[in-house]
């Protein structure tokens, strides 16, 4: 790693070699679930649990994290966690949900979607879209303003969030009431299943996330058991890989944040430029001396970039 000019604060991240073994990956998720049992919520945060019925008649757990300052018609964020599609959410995601709720004085809905070790694409995407539509359609009961609805996601969750904007745009043509997503907040997002960029192929030993982990992620997510509802270009399942959507016109404004030494760096920047080329307002923040998942570390650099992210979020929700 000496060839990378990484902030020393992030050098404590492990170099993880993920194994193509579903039981091993499920065991990691079990550990993450145990670790978050005693998560400490701040005094100004309220938490509620919901259940949403998915398209496969499955039950989707949705955790609502709300600011105590959120009123009866508060902004809402549907938050889709990272974890390579095969890991459950971690303490970082709960911490981020608190930050987002407090900054936006809003209600954050964290979706516990099905993992690729359980069911490959389109299971996770269907769960996220079902949760998004449920939040919108139950706005009055949930105490939210459906005109101030934002989708957010980090890493694989960024892929799911971006694809939710695609699905929503397509489905709005057939809905009685359109869902208007005000903006999308994509943090070091996964966007391209082909993983053909320079960063996707050159970062073989970067902390936390590498080329090989990226390839494993897509192998599991686009498994043979997937039953996609239509296909995109080059035989890629529609809504699986945001970079392969033919037109991005009319999609919500975007804030996209990327890490410098991250296999996902180039594809996220490419997606930002593609959005801009199709007329979508985009704020692209290329963080420096950072790695994938850098916001898990509390340091000066993280706080600087987190402040920019939270400022964008607040502006979107006003």
N, C-alpha and C positions, 0 to 999 in steps of 0.2 A: 504493500500500500504506500510505500515511500514515494512512489512516482506521482501520487495524487496530493495536491495542495489542500488537504482537508483541515478544517478547524480542529485543533486538538480536542476540543470538547466532545467531538463526535467519534473519536478513535476508540471509545469504549464499546462501540457497537460490535457484536460478534460477526465473524465470517461464517455464515450458515450455509451448509450444503444440504439442501432439501432432497429427500429420497422419494422416489416414485413408489411409495407404499402407503396406501390409504389408511391402514391401521396406525401407522406411525404419525401421519398427519392428524388423524382424529385424536390421537393421544395428546398432541400439542394443544389442540383446541380444548381438550378436557382440562389441561393445566391452566390455560387462560381463563376458563370459566371459574375454576377454583380461586385463582388470583383476584378476580374481580368481585368475589362474594362480599367482601368487607370494604368495598370501595366507599370512601368517605365523600359524601355530598356536602357542598357548602351550605351554610345556613340560609342563603338567599335563593336556594334552588328547591323546587318541588318535583317529585318523581311519581309518575303513574304508569301502570302497565296495561296494555291493550292486546286484544287478539283480533286479527283480521283473517278472513277466509280468502284463500288464494284460488287461482284458476283451476288448480287440481284438487279442489276441496280440502287443501291442506291448511293447517292453522299457522299463521305467521305472527310471531311475537314482535310487538312494537313497544319500545320504551319511550315514554314522553318525559323529556327533561325540560322544565319550564322555569323561567325567571319568576320570582315572587312578584315582580313588578309588571308582569304581563297582564294586560287587562282582558276584558271579555271578547275583544276583537283584536287579538294580538297577531303579529306576523308569525309565519310558520316556516320551519326548515325541515325538509325530509332529508335525513342524513344517512348516507350509505357508507358503511365502514370498509376499510381496506383489509387486506389479509390474503391477497393472491387468489381470491375466490374460494380457497380451501381452509382458511383459518377464521375462527370466530372473532368477534370484536374484543379489544383489549382495554386496559385502563386508559391508554392514550385517547381512545375514541370517546370514553366517558368524560375525560378531562376537556377534550375539544368541545363536546356537546355542551358542557357547562359554560365554557367561554363564549360559545356562540349564543346561547340562551341569554346570558347576562348582557353581552354587548348589544344584542338586538332587542332586548326586553321582549323575548319571543318564546315560542314553544318549539322545541326540537324533537322530531320523531325519528328515533334511531331504529332502523329496520334490521331484525335478526333473520336475514334471508337464508334460504337453503344453501349449503356449501357444496362445492363440486365433488367432494369426497362422498357426498350423499346422493347428489343428483346433478348431472352436468347441465350445461346450457340446454334449454332456456329457463331452467328452474329459478335461479337467482334473479334473473331479469324480470321474470313474471312476478315474483314475490315483491320486488321493489316497485314495479308499476302498479300492482294491486294496492300496495300500501299508500303510494302517492295518490291514487284515485280515491281511496278511502278517506284520507285526510281531507282532500278537497270536498268530497261529497258530504262529509260530516262536519263541515266547518262550524256551523252554528252550535252543535252539541259540544264540539271540542274547544270552542271559544277562540276561534282564529278568523283572521281576515283572509279569505281565499284569493283576494287580489294582491296580497303580499306574500306569495308563496315562492320559496326558493328551494332548489335541490342542491345538495352538497355531497361531495365524496372525495375520499383520498385513495390513491393507488387503484386497486381493483374497484373500489367504491366510486372512483372518478369515472371509470368506464361505465359502470351501472348508471351513474347520475347522468352522464352525457347521453347514453342510450335512452334513458327515461324521457329526455327532452325530444328525442327523435320519435319515440313511440307516441308520446302525447300529441305531437304535431300531427302525426298520421291519424290517430284515433279521434282527434277533435273534429274531423270531417264527418264523423258519424255519431258524435255525442250530441245529446240534447243541449247540454251546457258545456261550452269549451272550458278546458283547464288552461288558465293563463299563468305559466311559470314566469315569474319576474326575472329571475337570473339563475345562473349556475356557477357554483363555486367548486372548481376542480383542483385538487392538491396533488402534485406529482402523479397525474392520472395515467392509467393504462389506456391506450387508444388504438393500438394496431397489433392484430394477432400475427401478422407476418414478421414482426420484429426484425426488420431489415435495415434499420438505421445504423449509423456508425456507433452511437452510444450503446445500442442494444447488443452489439456484437463485440465491442472492445472492452467493456467493463466486466471482466471475468472474475475479479477478486475484490470488488468494492464491498464495503461493510453492508451487512444486512440483506442486500439484494444484488443479484448478479445475472449475467447472461443465462446461465444454466437454470437458475431458479425461474427466470422469466419463461423459458421454454417449457419447463415442467408445468408451470401455471396454465399455459394455454393447452397443453396436452390433456390435462385433467378437465379443464373447463369445456373444451370442445370435444369431449369424449364420444365414443361410438354410440353411447346410449342416448345422446341428445336427439331430440325430435324438433328441429327448428320449424317455426311457422313461416316458411318462406326463406328465400336466400338472397343475399346481396351479391355484389360484383365478385367475380372470380370464384364463385361457389362458396363464398363465406356466408354463414348464416346471418340473415338480417338482424340487426340490433346487437350482434355479438361484438363487433369491432367498429367503434365510432368512426375511425378514419376512413372506412369504406362506404360511407353514405355518399350517394351521388351529389346531392344538393344540401347545403347547410343554411340556405336562405330562410330567414324568418325565425331562426332559433333564438332563445333568450340570450341576453347579454351575458358575458362570461368573465370571470376572474380565474386565471390559470397560473398556478405557482409551480415551479419546477426546481428540482435539486440539481446541483452542478455535476456531481459524480454519481450518476444514477443511470442505469440502462434505459430508463423511461424518458430521459431528458429530451432527446431529439424528437421522438414521436409526439410528445406533448407540445413542443414548440411548433412542430409541423401542423398539428391539429389547430393550434391557436391561429396560425397564419391562414389555414384553410377557412376557418370561421371568418376572419377578417376579410379575406378575398370575396366571400359571399355576403359581405355587408353587415356582419354581426359585430357589435361593439365588444372589444376584447381588451382586458388589461392583463398583459403577460408579465409576470415577475420571475425573472431568472435569478434565483438566489445563488450566492457565491460561497465557495468553500464548504458546501453542504453535501449530505448524502441522503439517500432514500430514508424516509422516516425521521428526518432530522428534528422535527418538532417534538419528538419524545424527550429531548434533552433540554433542560432549562438552563440557558446560558444567554449571554448578551446578544449573540447573533440570532438565536431563535427568537428572542423577545423582539428584536428589531423587525424581523419578517412577519412575526405573528401580529404585530401592531398594524402593519400594512394590510394584512389579510382581514383583520377585524374592522379596520376602517372601511374597506371595500364592502364587507358584509353589512355594516351599519348603513352605508349609503344605499345599498340595494333595497333595504327594508324600510326606508323612510317613506 
